[in-house]
Amino acid sequence: MTVQEKHDWDVLIEVIQRSYHIKKHLDFFRWQQDYLSSIFPHDVLIAVWGDFSKRVLSYDVCSKISGVRTQSLRESPGQINHIMSDLYQRWLSNSERWYRINNFSVDHSNVGLPEFNNKLSVINSILVYGLRDIRGNNDCLYVFMSKEYEFPLSTPSLGMLMPHLDAALRRVENPECDIDDELSEYHVQGLSDREHEIVHWVRLGKTNHEISIILSISPNTVKNHLKRIFSKLDVSSRAQAVATYVPPKLN
């Protein structure tokens, strides 16, 4: 085993071990964002289960893309039910083996789900992995979505990883709950100490130049920090960041 292979194996084991601590949706979201994505790059994960033939389906969404959330999909499944049923049939036709589709696109002109479909218009490739549930008659399909035109499959250990992902998601508390508030809190607490400092001064009306002087860093560094802050808070402006941000509680 080479040094790189040993490193990859150690990382995989750590990701799997981390999955054992998942108890609720926020735990799963953080694991998917912070650990799973590091060895299996993707922008959106859609878990779908139920009766695919009748298109009576349930969903769970973990996404880096703003606006792509479980609740918005559940409120108006529309075209997505059709897409997932088609992907499921392809999985069956492929002898129930995982497969990739590059140059994949979601038609966002369908009026049944305008916002969700429009957000998925940036997706260009997918990987589909299914798990058969014979006893429960509740097969599950995991659809990993990427902005890349060729899905970046980076590990040969997919078969080892997926049963743990599936077990973690089935273990979470109240899978039908809306966790938008928890996700918002996670994004805020996901900021580094420096990013908390920068948001603090932004809230006080300081410019990038003034913040750079206060913190003894360059204005360009402040700008780069703000880009990451906007991404973590799912906002696009200083005003939105100030409105969304919740300062960490003092001990």
N, C-alpha and C positions, 0 to 999 in steps of 0.2 A: 504494500500500500504506500503510495506516494504521500508526501507531506500535504499536498492539496486535497487528496482524497480523504486523508485522516481528518483534515479541517472540516471538509464538507460533511463527513459523517458525524463529527462532534456537534456541528451546528444543527443537523437534522435531529439528533437525539435531544438536544436542548429544546428545540421547537416542540417536539412530541411531549417531553416532560412538562413543559409549560402548559400544554393543553389540559393536563390532569387537574389543574387548579381552576378551570372555568366552571362557574356556577350560574352566572346570569349573562344577559345579552351584552352588557357593557364589558364584561370580562372577555367574551368571545370577540367583540369588536376590537378591543385593544390587542388581543393575541393575533388576530388576523392582520391588523395594521402594522404592529411592531415586530412580529416574529415571522408569521407565515409569508408575508410579502417580501421578507428579506431573502428567502431561499426560493420563492415561487412568485416572481413578479407578476402583478396584475393590478388593475385599477378598480374593478368591480367583481364581487362574488355574489351570485344569486343562487340561493338554495331553494329548490321547488320540490314539493312532494304532494301526493294525493292521487286522485283518479285521473290519469292523463287521457284516457279514452273519452271520458265525459267532460274533460277540461274543468274539473272541480279541484282547484289547486290552492295550496297555501305557499306563502313566500317568506323568505328572510333575506335581507339585502345588507351587505357590508360594502361600503363604497368610499373611495377617495374623492369622488366627483360630487360637488355641491348640488343638492337637489335630487340626487338619486338615493332615495330612502325607502325603507320598507313600507311606511305608512302611505306614501303617495302612490305606490304600486297597488296596495290592497284596496284603496278607495276606488280605483278604476283600472282593473287589470287589462281590459281591452285587448289590444293586439298581442300583448306579452303572453297571454294564455295560449294563443295560436302558435307563437314562436316556440314556446317551451314544449308544447305537445309535438311539434315537428322535430325538435331536437331529440326528444325522447324516442320517437320512432326511428330516427337515425341511429340512436344508441342501440336499440334492439336489432336493427338491420346489420349493425357492425359487431354482432355476436356479443353484445353487452360489454364491449371494450371502449375505453376512452378514446376520444378523437379530437382533432383540431380543425377549425375552419379559418383560414386566412382570408383577407379581403372580405371580411364579414361586415354587414351594415344592417342597422335597424331603420326601418321606414318610419320617420318621425312626422309624416304628413297625416297619419291616422288621427282622427279627431277624438278617438276613444281615450287617449292618454297623451295629450299634447306636451305637457311639461316633461314627463318621464321619458317619453320617446325622443324628444328634442335633446335632452341631456345625453342620451345614449348614442346620439349621432356621431360622437367623437370616437366610438368604439370601432376598431378595425379588424380585430381577430378574437377568437374565443377558443377555449378548451372545455370540452364537456366530459364529465365523469359521472357515471351512474352507479347506484348501489341498489341491489335487489332486496326487498323485504318480503319474503314469501309468507312468513307467519302473520305479519301485520297487514299485508297487502297494501303497503304504503311505500312504494318505491320512491327513491329520492334522486334528484338530478342536481349536480353542482356545476354551475356554468361560470367559469372564470373568464372575465372580459379584459381586453387590453387595448390601449390606444395604438400599439404597434401594429404594423401591417402583417407581420408574421409573429404568431404567438411565441413569446420568449420562454419556452420550456427549458429551464436551467438545471433540472435535477432528474436523474433516472429513478429516484426513490418515491415517485408519486404513489405507487401502490402501497408503500409502507405508511405514507403520511395520511392518506385519505380516510382510512378507518378511524383514525384518531380524531380527525376533523368532524367526521360524521357523529362519532360518539359524543364529542363535546357539544355539538349543536343540539343533539337530542336530549342532552342533560340540562340545558339551561332552563331557568325558571320562567314560566309564563311566556311561551314563545309568541303569543299573540299581542303582547303588550307594545305600547308605543314608547320608545326609549329616546325620543328626540331631546328631552330635557337632560337625560344622562349623557347623551352624546355631546351636547353643548358644553356640559360641565367637563367632560373628558378633554375636549379641544382646548378649553381654557387652561386646565391643569396640565396639559401637555406642553405648555410654553416653558422655555428655559428661564432661569433666573434673570438673565440678561434681557430676554424678551418681555418679561414682566416689568422690568425697569423701564424699558422703552415705551410700553403701553402706558405706564404711569405718567411719564412726561408728555406723551401725546394727549392724554386726558387733561393735562394742565395747559394745553394749547401751545406747547413748544414746537418749533420747526425742527427739521432734520439737522440743520446747522447748529441750532442751540443745543439739541440733544447730544450731538457729537462733542461739543465743548464740555458739557456737563459730565459725560461718561468717558471723556478722553479717548474717543474713537473717531474714525473718519466719517464724514457724511455718507460716503458710499457704503460703509459698513452698516450704518443706521438704515439706509435704504434696503439693503439685503435682508436685514432682520425684519423689517416691515413686510417684505414680500412673504417671508415664512410665516409671520404672524397672521397675515391676511389669509393664507392658505389654511392654517390650523383653525382659524375662527370661521372659515367659510364666508369671508366678506371680501369686498373689493375696494373699500375706501377707508380713510382714517375715521370718518364719522360713523360708519358702520361698525368699525372695530371698537370704538369707544362705547357705542350703544350695546354691543354684544358682550363685551368683556366684563367678567365678574372677578374682582380682586380675590386672591387666595385668602382664606380665613386665617386670622391670627391665632396662634396657640396660646 
